[in-house]
Amino acid sequence: MANELDEMSGPTLEEGRDVNVIAKKIDVKIGKGSVFFDIIWWFLPPIIGGIIWTVMKMKARSYFRQLEQKIQHDASQIDNYLEQRVQILQNCARLLDKAIDLDKDTFKTVAAYRSGRGADGDAARNEYAEKIGEIGRSVNIAFENYPNLKAHQELADAMQQNSYLQREITAAREVYNDTVNAWNRDIFAWPTKMIVAAKAGYTTRIPFIADRETKEAARGVFF
């Protein structure tokens, strides 16, 4: 039998194709077959079959609760790095003699988005990260427009810390996205986890998404 996907003979898409993260939450739904499967355990002789099935579902619920706490922890790590970056950018702004206008409510915004609080924590965190990224780009532009500022050691150190924190944020996002991927995969793991997830009303979670300006800049020519 020939390979269904043959990278040597194609078909190929020479012009390439860009991909995007779909910011949509998917509900977990089960059909009549799963409902029947959930009930039939209690009719298996002896009744111990229903008890075993109940224990399996309890373990699945416990797993999801622990995974949810892991997601919260990973999200909090990102928030911590974002908050540190805000402080560094504020220091940069002061050194630039207020050349960059930072939102006076920035820290309130950090607190509001911490650990996913709000109507939609995943979307809010993405929105806030994009906002901080815009501020960082503004500081970098001002820094580059005034070459004499590069001799200012304190500012140079702050910019170096900003670069370091951005790398840490990227790494923390990878950890967060891995945990979100585990959640999105396991809520559809039939039968036990999917049935538990459907009854609990769980949905998929949206991972971190690069903002439009960053994606457009990545397509640019740097050399």
N, C-alpha and C positions, 0 to 999 in steps of 0.2 A: 504493500500500500504506500503510495506517495505521500510526502509531507503535505499537510493542508496549507501550511505557510512556508513558502520557499523564498528565502531572502535573495537568492541568486537570480530567479527568473521573474520575480514581481507578481502582480503589478506594483509599480512604485509611484510615489507622489513626489516628483522631482522639485516642484515648487515649494514643498514643505507645507506644514500646517501648524498654526499656533493653537495652544490649548489653554483653557481657563478652568478654574475651580468653579463648580456650580454651587452657588449660595442658596441651596434649597434643602430643607429638612424633609425627610421621608418618614412617614408613619409606619410602624410595624403592624401589619394586619395578618390575621390568620383566617383560614377558611373553615368550612364545615368539617373537613377531614381532621384538622388539628383539634377542633372542639370535641369531636368524637374520640380522638386519641386521648385527650385529656380526661375524659369521663370513663372510658372503658376500663381503665386500670382498677377501678373500684368494683368491677364485676368479675374480675379474674379471681378464681379460687386459689388459695384462700384470700381473705381481705388484706393480707399483708402486701399484695401488689399495689394497692392504693396508698399504703403507708410508705412504701419505697418510693413511689412516684412523688409523694408529697415532700419527702426528704430531698429528692433530687431538685425539686423546684425551690425549696428553701435555700439550698446551696447556690442555685443560680441567682436568686435574689441577693444573697450575701455577696456573691461575686460582683454583681452590677453595682451594689452600694460601695464596695471597696474600689472598684474601677472609677466610679464617679468621684470619690475622694481623691484618687490619683490624678484625675483630670483637673480638679480644683487646685491641687498642689502644684501641678505643672503650670497651670495658668497663673498662679500666684508668683511663681518664679519669674515668669515673663514680666508681670506687673512690677516686681521689685527692680528688675533691670531697667524697665522703662522709667520708673521713678528716679533711679540714680541718674539716668541719662538726662532727665528733665533738669535735675540739679546742676549737672555739668553744663548744659546748654544755657541755663540761667546765669551761671558764672561767666560763660563766654560772652553773653549779651552784655553783662555789666562791664567786662573788659573792653568790649567794643563800644563802650560809651552809649549804651542803649540803642545801638544801631539796629538791633533786632527787637521787634515788639513781641514779647511772649504774653500769652493769655494769663491774666491775673488769677484766673480760676483753675489754672492747670492742675494744681495739687488736689483741688476738690474733684476734678475730673478723674484723676488717678484713683482716688478713694472710691468714687462711684463705680468705676469699672473693675475694681480689685476683685479677683476671684470670680468674675462673671456675674456680679450682682446686676440686677436690672431686668427689663423685659426680655432682652435677648443678649445674654452675656457674650456669646461667640461673636455676634455681629458688632456689638459695642466695642469689644477688645480690638477687633480689626480696624474699626473706625478710629479708635484712639491711637493705635500704632501708626496709622497713616498720618494722623495729625502731628505726632512727634517726629515722624520722618520728614514732613514738610518743614518743620522748624529747624531740624538738623541741616537740611539742604540750604536753608536761608543763611544759617550761620556759616556754612562752608563757603557759600558764594561771597559773603562779606569778608571772610578770612582771605579768600583768594584775591579779592579786589583791592586789598590793602597789603601789599607785600611787606611793608615795614612792620606790620603787626607780627609777622612770623618770627621776628627777633625777640618778641616779648615771650620770655620763657614760661611765664605762668599760663599765658594763652596757649602756647604750643603744647604744654603739658595737658591742659584741659581738652584740646582737640585730640590728643593721643588717647586720653581716657574715653572720649566720646567714640572713637574708632573701636577701642577695645570693647566697650559696652555694646556696640552694634553687633559685633561678632558673637558676644554672649547671648544677645537677644535672638540672633539667628539660630544658635545652637539650642536655646531653650524652646524655640518654636518647633524645632525638629522633634524634640522629646514630647512636646505637647501634641503635635500632629500624629506621632506614633501611637500615643495613648488614645487619641480620638479615633484613629484607624482601628484599634483593637475594639473600641466600643461599637463603631459602625459595622464592623464585621460580625461581632458576637451577638448583637441583637437579632441577627437573621440566622443564627445557628439553630437549625431545627433538630429535635423538637423542643427540648427543655427550655433553652434560653430564649428562643423565639416566642414560645407560648407565654413565658413569664414577662418578656418585654412588651408583648402586645397587650396583656392584661394590665400592665403598669402604665401604659400609654407612652412608652419611650419612643423617641424619634432619633434619627441620625443627627450627628453634630457637624457643624461646619468648621473645617480646619482653617488655619491662618492663610490669608490670601495676600499676595503682593499687590500693592496699590498700582493704579494705572500708570502713574508717572514713572515709577521704578521699572515697570515692564517695558515702557517705551524707551527709557534710557538704556536698558540692557540691549536693545536692538541697534543702538547707535554705533558709530565708528569712533574708537578711542585712540587709534594710532594712525 
